[in-house]
């Protein structure tokens, strides 16, 4: 019976993802949810709670990384390309 519930839940999630109109911008959430769900399962059968917490933390870390990457790219664009070209004195 547990297998039937698991299969039906997996099909429901798959159909929900396939029917969504636009792809979700969930950078970090999916990976965090996977890790959090596994950790929650082994830490007292709280997989759903772990997945929710992992999604929140993963999304936060992805946002922080995006801010750092944007700051580094902006700083790189402002830096001069190299020393100015020397004029030839003929």
N, C-alpha and C positions, 0 to 999 in steps of 0.2 A: 504494500500500500504506500509506503514512503517513496518507493521508486516512481510510482504513478504520479504522486504529487510533485515530485522533483521534475519529472519530464514535462508535466503540464505547466509548471511554473517557468521552466526554461523556454518552452514554446511560446508562452505568453510574452515573455521578455523579448524574444527574437522577433515576434510579430510586431510588438510595439516599437522596436527600434527600426524595423523595416518600413513601417507605416509613417514614421515621423517625416514631416515635410522638409526639414533642413537638418544637416548634421549638427550635432551638439559641439560647442566649443568647450570641451571639458578637459583641457590640458591638466594633467596631474590628478584629476578626480578618479579616472578609471584605474590607474595604477595604484593610487592611494587606497581606493575601495577594495581592490584585490588584496593588497597587503594587510589592510586593516581587518578585512573579513577573515583571513586566515589566522591572524593574530588573535582576533576576538574568539574564534572557534576554539583555539587551543587554550585560551585563557578563561574558560568557564562557559563555553557554548553561547557566546554573545556575538555571533558572526555578523548579524545585522547591525548591531550597535557599533562594532568595530569597522564595518564597511562605511557607515555614515561618517564616523570620526575620521577614518582614513581619507575619504573623499574631501572632507573639509580641509584637512591638513595638506593633502596633496595639491589642492587647488591654490591654497595660500602660498605654498612653496613655489608653484609654477608662476604665480603672479610676481613674487619677489625676484625670481630668476629672469623673468621678462623685463622687469624694471632695470635690473643690473645690466642686461644685454643691451637695452635701449640706451642707457647711460654710457656704456662703453662705446657703442657705435657713434653716438653723438660726439663724444670726446675724441674719437679717432678721426671723425670728419673735420673737426676744428683744428687739428694739429696740422702744421705745415707739411707739405709733401717731401720737402728736402731743402737743402741750401739753395739760395737763389743762384741762377745761372750767372756766371761771370761774363762781363762784357769783354769782347776782344778789342784791344786797342791797336788798331792799324793806323 
